[in-house]
Amino acid sequence: MPDPDHAAIPISPLLHRCSLCSALRSVLLFFLGSCGEDLGGGRKNERGRARRRKEASAAQAREEEKRKGPNFLLYVNADTIRESFISKCQSDNGLLNFLCYLGGHKGFDKVIWEVADYKKGENPSITFKYHSHDGEEGYPGDVAVTATYTLTSSTTMRLDMEAVPENKATPISLAQHTYWNLAGHDSGNILNHSIQIWANHITPVDQSTIPTGEIMPVKGTAFDFTTEKKIGASIHEVPGLGYDHNYVLDCGEEKSGLKHAAKLKDPSSSRVLDLWTNAPGMQFYTGNYVNGVVGKGDAAYGKHSGVCLETQGFPNAINQPNFPSVIVRPGEKYKHSMLFEFSLE
């Protein structure tokens, strides 16, 4: 997905049309483009510091891998998907599995996307494009990718992502990693938000948070959000630091080719987010590793400051034959759509 550092400037004018309320606009601006220049010139320096912190963290991870030895090929020209991908992802090193899960050391969130199209008018939109080359981060084949953000009304935003492999079959599963806090900027954690997720199952994970291949019913467990429930109600029962699990979207109603994935509510502001998608799964992540991230107005964001609703293909599907395939072949087109509907209740 486009790095917010690059996407914020063209996206933020679109958000000015969101007329639900000025506070909701600030929520959207923060989570979709809080690094934009329209939030103050001082943000440029903060962007630089944040980027340097990320680069230092990535460099540290690379040095750690060097000390442990070459566990996988970073660049491959494999003719078979399974051989190339397993050589990278099936490792006893949890870091390597996790990096594969996120797309590698330099995923699509860390590359510069070009603006391919920009439309004004009643339903403004902007389209970004990126060309991923054969061997980039270990993935086979050249892939042309686009992401289009559209304001379909004053209270709805749609994201359509498409990818076309040009010469080799390759795994493709793109996700939107927005952190949502409907209470607004610098308002604390999201544990008092309530959520309903239209999923009767999750894909359990191992100690490295990689799905094991099992598809587990949620009924009677801390993972059950089939009816509306506060996020913090059972989070203490979840192994680890909180929710970071793929939900199998198998019971939501459909409209316009998209199924209802989740409904998020904030009781303090009465704001509601309904999420619709055509993806088979959704990663429900409660910001477990957010720790002192400095944001707008120098606010420091801590654990559980935001929640992510990442619609996606199932993680680790490449190694789990019972999961829906994420392989896309030349001549096929990957399509992933999300509709974000905002309201008050």
Helices and strands as residue ranges (DSSP letters): H 4-15, H 22-33, G 37-39, H 43-68, H 81-89, H 94-101, G 108-110, E 114-119, E 125-132, G 136-138, E 143-153, E 156-165, E 170-171, E 194-197, E 201-203, E 216-217, E 229-230, G 235-237, E 244-248, E 254-255, E 258-265, E 271-277, E 281-285, E 293-294, G 296-298, E 300-301, E 308-312, G 317-319, E 327-328, E 334-344
